[in-house]
Amino acid sequence: MKKFYLLLTALLCLIIWPQAANATTSTSETAVTNGEFRVGMEAGYAPFNWTQQTDANGAVPISGDSSYAGGYDVEIAKKIAAGLGKELVIVKTEWDGLLPSLQSGVIDAIIAGMSPTEERRQEIDFTDAYYESDLVIVTRNDTRYATATSLADFAGARITAQLSTFHYDVIDQIPDVEKLTAYDNFAAMRVALESGTIDGYVSERPEGVTAQEVNPDLKMVEFADGQGFNVNPEDVQVSVGLQKNSPYLAEINQILAGISEDERIDIMDNAIETQPATAEDNSTDGNNENAFVRIIRQNGTLFLQGAGMTLFLAIIGTFVGTFIGLLVGVYRTTPLAANKIKRGLQKFFGWVLSAYIEIFRGTPMIVQAAVFYYGMALAFNLDMNRTVAALIIVSVNTGAYMSEIVRGGIFSVDKGQFEAAQAIGMTHRQTMLKVVLPQVMRNILPATGNEFVINIKDTSVLSIISVTELFFQGKSAAGTNYMFFQTYAIICVIYFVLTFTITRILRVVEKRMDGPDSYEAAENTDVLIEADK
């Protein structure tokens, strides 16, 4: 059994050590560094930006990750960084995390296919446009909407768009439309479209061209003048987002003015042609390859890195959270002191701990992560690594739940044991350490294991602060290869393997802590009786 534990420890070290090294040696991601131009993007909105595994076609390394970002936005960012005389650093984050990242100083600019709408101008500044496009609707090729020529042809259709974009607002221009809830990202909308949950989604022409080129089941519907969406010129423009009163504004506008319209068209055409999904389809090697094999071949390293980060956060978060839970749980079950001052302080800290428990159990982890990471950077200009921030959030959140589990475990110990310990002169501290906590640890082990499994799954919400865990990596791959069902199926299997393995290991630990079963003890007693005879 000792060999088993040694082998298990070695395996976990191999998985976790690269993540820990990355967490402690990566550069600061909350303050603008001299000589660097930090650009935020999704790296999952082809052909504007995507994630790939090599630096082919001029892709740029993603900060805090071993993958690369490519696309139209990346090429524009390279020209801007060169014009500024700075080193380009790509920061990969969710769409909803772009504005908080910029406002808190995590990044210098947003170059992610973002339109300079009036609402956004109230929060940040925008440069001149670096691309202009038209709005289209992406639908399925086998529906009546595929032959539509005007918005009126989409009457009664179930249409949606990406959250926090003007695309969602223009849906109201379609007569008798069934406007569905906005989706978080384009990958989710494409999955919904393929499954028939929606009839179409509003997008821009480059994304629509890409969608129908890599997936023959999808169709981009364009509209003639007067038959499509009525939008302001700024709505179909794409600009660089900057902080209010940014010193980069004038310089970047000058750099963009030096990029001709023909050059911009060439950059976009090249991005559409060289994006991973299109490039793979144009090759002769992968035409007959199974989709699952192809996804694993293209993104296997990405998935393993994401799984390693997920496991790293879950293991450390659960262990630290359990320790926090033990401290809080023991403190809240300590008898009140006789001294009035000590009693008052004890009650005060008890109220503080109760507030901590209620707050962290009563709010979602995704909200806690956004408030903590971006709030700290905005309010205190705190230099914090994303992985360290994620570890703090998971640990503190787990501690709130574990404190209640520990408290229940303490109350489950028979009261007579406390009385017996006091009768022989043991202090409360000795009673807890020698008598109660050893029993509590065994009693709460199943609940601790359950919390461990929950943490493995709940780390997916940490993508809001750009932590490249398993689900975030899966979304990036799906947004690049357009094979959504297959990609998410692989991610699902990886999650199951992680949770199932952890569950089996904890069952073994439980049996080792339980000792011999009752029937085994009875058999051993019978053997001893026979020996005495």
TIMARRO-233747 format. One record per residue (C-alpha): residue in three letters; x, y, z. Coordinates in steps of 0.2 Angstrom, whole numbers, plus 2048, in hexadecimal, padded with zeros to 3 digits. Layout:
BEGIN
R  rest   px   py   pz
R   Ala    X    Y    Z
...
This chain:
BEGIN
R  rest   px   py   pz
R   Met  800  800  800
R   Lys  80F  80C  804
R   Lys  814  809  7F2
R   Phe  803  80E  7EC
R   Tyr  804  81F  7F5
R   Leu  815  822  7EF
R   Leu  810  81F  7DD
R   Leu  801  82A  7DF
R   Thr  80B  838  7E7
R   Ala  818  837  7D9
R   Leu  80A  838  7CC
R   Leu  802  847  7D4
R   Cys  812  850  7D5
R   Leu  815  84D  7C2
R   Ile  804  854  7BE
R   Ile  804  863  7CB
R   Trp  816  868  7CB
R   Pro  816  871  7BA
R   Gln  806  87A  7BF
R   Ala  80E  880  7CF
R   Ala  81E  885  7C6
R   Asn  814  88F  7BA
R   Ala  80A  897  7C8
R   Thr  819  89D  7D2
R   Thr  825  8A2  7C3
R   Ser  819  8AA  7B7
R   Thr  81B  8BD  7B5
R   Ser  80F  8CA  7BD
R   Glu  7FE  8CB  7B4
R   Thr  7F6  8D9  7BE
R   Ala  802  8E8  7BA
R   Val  808  8EF  7A9
R   Thr  81A  8EB  7A7
R   Asn  826  8F7  79F
R   Gly  82A  8F0  78E
R   Glu  81B  8E5  78C
R   Phe  80A  8E8  783
R   Arg  7FE  8DD  78B
R   Val  7EF  8D9  780
R   Gly  7DF  8CF  786
R   Met  7D5  8C4  77B
R   Glu  7CA  8B4  77B
R   Ala  7D6  8AB  770
R   Gly  7C6  8A1  76B
R   Tyr  7BD  8AC  75E
R   Ala  7C4  8A7  74D
R   Pro  7C9  8AF  742
R   Phe  7CC  8BE  74D
R   Asn  7D5  8B4  75A
R   Trp  7D8  8A2  75E
R   Thr  7E3  896  768
R   Gln  7F0  88A  760
R   Gln  7FE  87E  766
R   Thr  80C  885  75C
R   Asp  813  896  756
R   Ala  80E  892  744
R   Asn  809  8A1  739
R   Gly  80F  8AD  745
R   Ala  806  8A8  755
R   Val  80B  8B1  765
R   Pro  80D  8A8  776
R   Ile  7FF  8A9  783
R   Ser  804  8B0  794
R   Gly  804  8A3  7A1
R   Asp  801  895  795
R   Ser  80B  88A  789
R   Ser  7FF  88D  77A
R   Tyr  7FE  89B  76D
R   Ala  7F2  8A8  766
R   Gly  7EF  8AB  754
R   Gly  7E3  8B5  749
R   Tyr  7DF  8C6  742
R   Asp  7DF  8CE  753
R   Val  7F0  8C7  757
R   Glu  7F8  8CE  747
R   Ile  7F1  8DF  74B
R   Ala  7F7  8DE  75D
R   Lys  809  8D9  756
R   Lys  809  8E9  74B
R   Ile  803  8F4  759
R   Ala  810  8ED  765
R   Ala  81E  8EF  758
R   Gly  819  901  755
R   Leu  819  904  768
R   Gly  82A  8FC  76A
R   Lys  823  8EF  776
R   Glu  823  8DD  778
R   Leu  811  8D5  775
R   Val  80A  8CB  783
R   Ile  7F9  8C2  77F
R   Val  7EE  8BF  78F
R   Lys  7E0  8B3  78C
R   Thr  7D0  8B6  795
R   Glu  7BD  8B4  793
R   Trp  7B3  8C1  78A
R   Asp  7AB  8C7  79A
R   Gly  7BC  8C8  7A2
R   Leu  7C3  8D4  795
R   Leu  7BC  8E5  79C
R   Pro  7C1  8E1  7AE
R   Ser  7D2  8DC  7A9
R   Leu  7D5  8EC  7A0
R   Gln  7CD  8F7  7AD
R   Ser  7D7  8EF  7BB
R   Gly  7E8  8F0  7B1
R   Val  7EA  8DD  7AE
R   Ile  7EB  8E1  79B
R   Asp  7F0  8F1  791
R   Ala  7E4  8EF  783
R   Ile  7D5  8E4  77D
R   Ile  7D8  8DE  76B
R   Ala  7CA  8D1  76A
R   Gly  7BE  8D6  75C
R   Met  7B5  8E2  767
R   Ser  7AA  8F0  760
R   Pro  7AB  902  768
R   Thr  799  903  76D
R   Glu  792  912  777
R   Glu  790  908  786
R   Arg  7A2  902  786
R   Arg  7A8  913  783
R   Gln  7A2  918  794
R   Glu  7AE  90C  79C
R   Ile  7BD  90C  791
R   Asp  7C5  915  782
R   Phe  7C6  90E  770
R   Thr  7D2  911  762
R   Asp  7CD  914  750
R   Ala  7C6  904  748
R   Tyr  7D2  8F7  742
R   Tyr  7C5  8ED  739
R   Glu  7B3  8EF  733
R   Ser  7A7  8E1  72F
R   Asp  794  8DD  72C
R   Leu  788  8D4  737
R   Val  782  8C3  731
R   Ile  778  8B5  739
R   Val  77F  8A4  73A
R   Thr  772  896  738
R   Arg  771  884  734
R   Asn  773  87E  721
R   Asp  763  873  722
R   Thr  757  87F  729
R   Arg  74B  88B  71F
R   Tyr  756  89A  726
R   Ala  765  895  71C
R   Thr  75D  89D  70C
R   Ala  757  8AD  715
R   Thr  75B  8BD  70D
R   Ser  754  8CA  719
R   Leu  751  8CB  72C
R   Ala  73E  8C8  728
R   Asp  742  8B6  723
R   Phe  748  8B3  735
R   Ala  737  8B7  73C
R   Gly  733  8AA  74A
R   Ala  745  8A4  74B
R   Arg  74E  8A1  75B
R   Ile  75D  8AD  75A
R   Thr  76A  8B1  767
R   Ala  77B  8BA  768
R   Gln  78A  8BC  773
R   Leu  788  8C3  784
R   Ser  78E  8D5  787
R   Thr  78E  8D9  774
R   Phe  783  8E4  769
R   His  77F  8D5  75F
R   Tyr  773  8D0  76C
R   Asp  76A  8E1  76B
R   Val  767  8E1  758
R   Ile  75D  8D1  759
R   Asp  74E  8DB  75D
R   Gln  74E  8E2  74B
R   Ile  749  8D0  745
R   Pro  736  8D0  744
R   Asp  72D  8C4  74F
R   Val  73E  8BC  755
R   Glu  73F  8B1  764
R   Lys  74E  8B9  76C
R   Leu  757  8AD  777
R   Thr  762  8B0  786
R   Ala  774  8B6  781
R   Tyr  782  8A9  781
R   Asp  793  8AB  789
R   Asn  79D  8A7  77A
R   Phe  79C  8A2  768
R   Ala  7A1  890  76B
R   Ala  792  88E  776
R   Met  787  896  768
R   Arg  78E  88A  75B
R   Val  78A  87B  766
R   Ala  779  881  769
R   Leu  776  884  756
R   Glu  77D  873  751
R   Ser  771  86B  75E
R   Gly  762  874  758
R   Thr  760  87E  768
R   Ile  760  88E  75E
R   Asp  75D  893  74C
R   Gly  76B  89F  74A
R   Tyr  776  8AC  753
R   Val  77C  8BD  74E
R   Ser  78E  8BF  749
R   Glu  79A  8C8  73E
R   Arg  79F  8C3  72D
R   Pro  7B1  8BD  730
R   Glu  7AA  8B1  73E
R   Gly  79C  8AC  733
R   Val  7A8  8A8  724
R   Thr  7B2  89D  730
R   Ala  7A3  894  737
R   Gln  79C  88E  726
R   Glu  7AE  88A  71F
R   Val  7B2  87E  72D
R   Asn  7A1  877  730
R   Pro  796  874  720
R   Asp  787  872  72B
R   Leu  787  884  72F
R   Lys  782  893  724
R   Met  786  8A5  725
R   Val  778  8B0  71F
R   Glu  77C  8C1  718
R   Phe  770  8CF  714
R   Ala  76F  8DC  706
R   Asp  76F  8EE  70A
R   Gly  75E  8F3  713
R   Gln  75A  8E0  716
R   Gly  766  8DE  725
R   Phe  769  8E5  736
R   Asn  769  8F8  738
R   Val  778  8FC  742
R   Asn  783  90B  746
R   Pro  794  90C  73D
R   Glu  79D  90A  74E
R   Asp  794  8FA  751
R   Val  79C  8F0  743
R   Gln  7AD  8F7  746
R   Val  7BA  8EE  750
R   Ser  7C6  8F9  75B
R   Val  7D3  8F7  768
R   Gly  7CD  8FA  77A
R   Leu  7D7  904  786
R   Gln  7D6  90B  797
R   Lys  7CF  91C  799
R   Asn  7DC  92A  795
R   Ser  7E8  91C  78F
R   Pro  7F9  923  789
R   Tyr  7F8  916  77B
R   Leu  7E9  91E  772
R   Ala  7F2  92A  767
R   Glu  800  91F  762
R   Ile  7F5  910  75E
R   Asn  7EA  91A  753
R   Gln  7F9  920  74A
R   Ile  7FF  90E  748
R   Leu  7EE  908  742
R   Ala  7ED  916  735
R   Gly  7FD  90F  72D
R   Ile  7F5  8FE  72A
R   Ser  7EC  900  719
R   Glu  7DB  8F9  715
R   Asp  7E2  8EC  709
R   Glu  7EF  8E6  716
R   Arg  7E0  8E4  722
R   Ile  7D7  8DA  716
R   Asp  7E6  8CF  712
R   Ile  7E9  8CC  725
R   Met  7D6  8C6  727
R   Asp  7D7  8BB  718
R   Asn  7E7  8B3  71E
R   Ala  7DF  8B1  730
R   Ile  7D0  8A8  728
R   Glu  7DB  89D  71E
R   Thr  7E8  898  72B
R   Gln  7DD  896  73A
R   Pro  7DF  884  741
R   Ala  7CE  87D  73C
R   Thr  7CF  884  72A
R   Ala  7E2  87F  728
R   Glu  7DE  86D  72E
R   Asp  7D0  86B  722
R   Asn  7DA  871  714
R   Ser  7E8  864  718
R   Thr  7E8  853  711
R   Asp  7EE  84A  720
R   Gly  7DF  84C  72B
R   Asn  7D0  84A  71F
R   Asn  7CC  838  724
R   Glu  7D1  83A  737
R   Asn  7C4  837  744
R   Ala  7BE  847  74C
R   Phe  7C3  842  75E
R   Val  7D4  83C  759
R   Arg  7D7  84C  750
R   Ile  7D1  857  75E
R   Ile  7DD  84D  76A
R   Arg  7EB  84E  75E
R   Gln  7E9  861  75C
R   Asn  7E5  865  76E
R   Gly  7EB  857  779
R   Thr  7F8  861  781
R   Leu  7EC  86F  784
R   Phe  7E0  863  78D
R   Leu  7ED  85C  798
R   Gln  7F4  86D  79D
R   Gly  7E2  872  7A1
R   Ala  7DF  862  7AB
R   Gly  7EF  864  7B4
R   Met  7EA  876  7B9
R   Thr  7D9  870  7BE
R   Leu  7E0  862  7C9
R   Phe  7ED  86E  7D1
R   Leu  7E0  87A  7D6
R   Ala  7D4  86D  7DD
R   Ile  7E1  864  7E7
R   Ile  7E9  873  7EE
R   Gly  7D9  87C  7F1
R   Thr  7D1  86D  7FA
R   Phe  7E0  86A  805
R   Val  7E1  87C  80A
R   Gly  7CE  87E  80B
R   Thr  7CD  86F  817
R   Phe  7DB  877  822
R   Ile  7D1  887  822
R   Gly  7C1  87D  826
R   Leu  7C9  874  834
R   Leu  7CF  884  83C
R   Val  7BE  88D  83A
R   Gly  7B4  87E  83F
R   Val  7BE  87B  84F
R   Tyr  7BE  88D  854
R   Arg  7AB  88E  852
R   Thr  7A8  87F  85D
R   Thr  7B4  885  86B
R   Pro  7AB  889  87C
R   Leu  7A9  89B  880
R   Ala  7B7  8A1  88C
R   Ala  7B2  8A6  89E
R   Asn  7BB  8B7  89D
R   Lys  7AF  8C5  896
R   Ile  7BC  8CD  88B
R   Lys  7C2  8BC  883
R   Arg  7AF  8B7  881
R   Gly  7AB  8C7  878
R   Leu  7BA  8C5  86C
R   Gln  7B6  8B3  869
R   Lys  7A4  8B8  865
R   Phe  7AA  8C6  859
R   Phe  7B6  8BA  850
R   Gly  7A8  8AD  84F
R   Trp  79D  8BA  846
R   Val  7AB  8BE  83A
R   Leu  7AD  8AC  836
R   Ser  79A  8AA  834
R   Ala  79A  8B8  828
R   Tyr  7A8  8B0  81E
R   Ile  79F  8A0  81D
R   Glu  78F  8A7  818
R   Ile  796  8B3  80A
R   Phe  7A1  8A6  802
R   Arg  794  898  803
R   Gly  786  8A5  7FD
R   Thr  78F  8AC  7ED
R   Pro  795  8A3  7DE
R   Met  7A8  89F  7DC
R   Ile  7A8  8A8  7CB
R   Val  7A2  8B8  7D3
R   Gln  7AF  8B6  7E1
R   Ala  7BD  8B3  7D4
R   Ala  7B8  8C3  7CA
R   Val  7B6  8CE  7D9
R   Phe  7C6  8C8  7E2
R   Tyr  7D2  8C8  7D3
R   Tyr  7CC  8D8  7C9
R   Gly  7C7  8E1  7D9
R   Met  7D8  8DF  7E1
R   Ala  7E0  8E5  7D2
R   Leu  7D5  8F4  7D0
R   Ala  7D4  8F9  7E2
R   Phe  7E6  8F6  7E8
R   Asn  7EF  8F3  7D8
R   Leu  7F4  8E2  7DF
R   Asp  800  8D8  7D5
R   Met  7F9  8C7  7D5
R   Asn  7FC  8B7  7CB
R   Arg  7EC  8B0  7C3
R   Thr  7F0  89E  7CA
R   Val  7F3  8A5  7DB
R   Ala  7E3  8AE  7DB
R   Ala  7DA  89F  7D6
R   Leu  7E2  895  7E4
R   Ile  7DC  8A1  7F0
R   Ile  7CA  8A2  7EA
R   Val  7C9  88F  7E9
R   Ser  7D1  88D  7FB
R   Val  7C6  89A  803
R   Asn  7B6  894  7FB
R   Thr  7BA  882  800
R   Gly  7BE  888  812
R   Ala  7AD  88F  814
R   Tyr  7A4  87F  80F
R   Met  7B1  874  819
R   Ser  7AF  87E  829
R   Glu  79C  879  82A
R   Ile  7A1  867  825
R   Val  7AE  867  833
R   Arg  7A2  86E  840
R   Gly  795  860  83C
R   Gly  7A3  854  83E
R   Ile  7A8  85A  84F
R   Phe  796  85A  855
R   Ser  794  848  84E
R   Val  7A1  842  85B
R   Asp  798  83B  86B
R   Lys  797  848  879
R   Gly  79D  83B  885
R   Gln  7AE  83B  87D
R   Phe  7B0  84E  881
R   Glu  7AB  84B  893
R   Ala  7B6  83C  895
R   Ala  7C5  846  88F
R   Gln  7C1  854  89B
R   Ala  7C0  847  8A9
R   Ile  7D2  842  8A7
R   Gly  7D8  854  8A6
R   Met  7DA  857  894
R   Thr  7D8  869  88E
R   His  7CC  86E  880
R   Arg  7DB  86F  874
R   Gln  7E1  85E  879
R   Thr  7D0  856  877
R   Met  7CE  85D  866
R   Leu  7E0  857  860
R   Lys  7E0  846  868
R   Val  7CE  841  869
R   Val  7C2  84A  85E
R   Leu  7CB  850  84E
R   Pro  7D2  83E  849
R   Gln  7C0  838  849
R   Val  7BA  848  840
R   Met  7C7  846  832
R   Arg  7C0  834  82F
R   Asn  7AE  83A  830
R   Ile  7B0  848  824
R   Leu  7BA  83F  817
R   Pro  7AC  83B  80B
R   Ala  7A6  84D  80C
R   Thr  7B8  853  809
R   Gly  7B9  847  7FA
R   Asn  7A9  84E  7F3
R   Glu  7AF  860  7F5
R   Phe  7BF  85B  7EC
R   Val  7B4  854  7DD
R   Ile  7AA  864  7DD
R   Asn  7BA  86F  7DD
R   Ile  7C0  865  7CD
R   Lys  7B0  86A  7C4
R   Asp  7AE  87C  7CC
R   Thr  7C0  881  7C6
R   Ser  7B7  884  7B5
R   Val  7B0  895  7BB
R   Leu  7C2  89B  7BE
R   Ser  7C3  89F  7AB
R   Ile  7BB  8B0  7B0
R   Ile  7CD  8B5  7B6
R   Ser  7D6  8AC  7A7
R   Val  7DB  89D  7B0
R   Thr  7DF  890  7A3
R   Glu  7D6  881  7AB
R   Leu  7CF  872  7A2
R   Phe  7BE  87A  79D
R   Phe  7C6  88A  797
R   Gln  7D2  880  78C
R   Gly  7C4  876  785
R   Lys  7BA  885  780
R   Ser  7CA  88C  778
R   Ala  7CC  87C  76E
R   Ala  7B9  87C  769
R   Gly  7BA  88E  763
R   Thr  7C9  889  758
R   Asn  7C4  878  750
R   Tyr  7B1  87B  750
R   Met  7AE  869  755
R   Phe  7A4  86D  765
R   Phe  79C  85D  76A
R   Gln  7AB  853  767
R   Thr  7B6  85F  771
R   Tyr  7AA  861  780
R   Ala  7A8  84E  780
R   Ile  7BB  84C  782
R   Ile  7BB  859  790
R   Cys  7AC  850  798
R   Val  7B6  83F  798
R   Ile  7C6  848  7A0
R   Tyr  7BB  84F  7AE
R   Phe  7B3  83E  7B1
R   Val  7C5  836  7B2
R   Leu  7CB  843  7BE
R   Thr  7BC  842  7CA
R   Phe  7BA  82F  7C8
R   Thr  7CD  82C  7CC
R   Ile  7CC  838  7DB
R   Thr  7BC  82F  7E2
R   Arg  7C5  81E  7E0
R   Ile  7D4  824  7E9
R   Leu  7CA  82C  7F7
R   Arg  7C1  81B  7F9
R   Val  7D1  812  7FC
R   Val  7D7  81F  809
R   Glu  7C6  81D  812
R   Lys  7C8  80A  813
R   Arg  7DA  80C  819
R   Met  7D4  818  827
R   Asp  7C6  80D  82C
R   Gly  7D1  7FE  830
R   Pro  7CB  7EC  82F
R   Asp  7B8  7E9  82C
R   Ser  7AE  7E2  83A
R   Tyr  7AC  7D1  832
R   Glu  7BF  7D0  830
R   Ala  7C1  7D4  843
R   Ala  7B5  7C7  847
R   Glu  7BE  7BA  83D
R   Asn  7CE  7BF  845
R   Thr  7C6  7BC  856
R   Asp  7C0  7AB  851
R   Val  7D2  7A6  84C
R   Leu  7D9  7AC  85D
R   Ile  7CB  7A2  866
R   Glu  7D0  792  85D
R   Ala  7E2  795  860
R   Asp  7DF  796  873
R   Lys  7D6  785  872
